[in-house]
Amino acid sequence: MPVTIEPMSLADLPRVLSIERASFAKAWTRSNFEHELLENPHALNLVARVSGNVSAFLCAYLVAGELMVNDLAVDPAFRRHGLARALLRHAIEAARARGCRRATLEVRPTNAPALALYGGFAFEIVGRRPGYYTDTNEDALLLARDL
């Protein structure tokens, strides 16, 4: 399955929004993504394409020497095919190339697939944010790794 990683564009948003809604109970809105694409100079927004179609995406910030992963989702039909790994690998390489020294993210303690993905990239739990997810009042685990 050939996969290409490319910068996200406004034309990708219908598929990105579909994947986002299929992945998260409290999904980002179109205006959230538009802000990241058009107004945030620190944003790194990527899509993974399979046969030319957006099948996964990653949104992150590159700021103050840090890669901050904000949103990563894969179309349910393409999960467990390595797309999230490919996107995360690409983001880490881009962050290193821009001089970033650390990567961080938040994840739900109940999200076993995400914890396995990040653990495979040597992310470690460095903190907990109580009540971080407002839809369920669930805590967030803060994960980090050196780059």
N, C-alpha and C positions, 0 to 999 in steps of 0.2 A: 504494500500500500504506500505509494509515493506521497510524502507530506512536504509541503512548502510552508515556511514561516515568513510572514510579511508584515509590514506595518498595517495597522487597522486604518480604514478610511470610512468616511461617512456612508459610502455605498454599501459597506459591510453591516451597517447597523440593523437592518431588518433581521438578518440571520443571528447576529450577536444578541439582539434582544430576545429572540426566540430561544436561544440556548440559555440565556440568563434566566428567563422565566421558567424554563424546564428544570433548572438547577437549584434555584433559591426561592424560599417562601417570601422573603423580602427582597425583591429584585431591584436592581438599579433601573432608573428610568432612561428614556431616550435623552432627556436633557442632561442627565449625569454623564452619559457617554459623550454627548456633544461637547460638554464642558472640557472633558479630558482631551478630546481631539483638537478642539479649537482654541481653548483658552489657557491650558495648563502647560507651561514651558518645561515642567519637570516630568511630564507624563511619558511613559513608554507603553504603548498600546499595540499589541500584536495579535494576529490571527494565524491559525493553522488551517491550511486548505488541504482537503483530500479531493482529488479529481477536480480541482478548481473551486470547490465549494467550501465556505467557511464551516468548519466542524468543531472548532474550539477557539478560545481567546484568552488573553492575559492582559490585565491592566496593572501597571505599577508606577511608582515614582522613582526617579533617580535624583536624590537631593542630599546635600550635606554628606557626601561620601557613602550613602546608603541606598540600597535597592529595597524599596518597600512594596511588597506584593499586595495589591488591594483586591483583586478579583481574578479568579481563574475558573473557567468552566468548560466542559466538554459536552457536546451533543450526546444525549443518552445512547444513541445508536452507535457512537464511536468510542464509548468509554472502554478502558482496558486495552487500548491499542497503541499506547505510548504517546498520545498527543499532548497530554499535560506535561509529561517528562520532556518532550521536545521543546515546548514553549518555555518551561522553567529553565532548561539548559540554555536556550537562546537568550533569555533575559539575564541570566547570570553572566554569560559571556559578554553581553552588551554592557552590563554594569561594570565588569572588570575593565573593559576597554575604555570606559569613561572615568576610571579611577576610583570606583566604589570599593570599599573595604569590608562592608558588612551587608547582610541581607536580613530582613525581618518580615514577619507577617502575623496575622491573627487567624486562628482556626477554632471551630467548635470542638470541644473535647469528645463529642459523640460522632465526629466525622472521621471514622476509621480509614476510609480510602485516602482522604487528604493527609491524615497523619502518616500513613504508610508512604505516600509519595514524598512528603517533605523529609521524613526520616531517611529515605533512600538518598537524599541530597545532603545529609549530615546536619539538617536543622535540629536544634535541641530546644526543649522547653526552658525558657528563661524567666517566665512570669505568667501571671493570670490576671485577667481584667474582669472583675466581678460584674455580672449583669450586662455585659457588653452588647449582646444581641437583643435588641429591644422587642423583637417579635416573640421571643420565648423567655426573655430574661436570663438566658443561658450565659455562663461565663465564656470568655475567650481565652485560649491558651496563646501566649506570646511566644513565638518561635524565632530563633535567630541562628545565624552561622556566619563565620568569617569567610570572606571571599579570597 
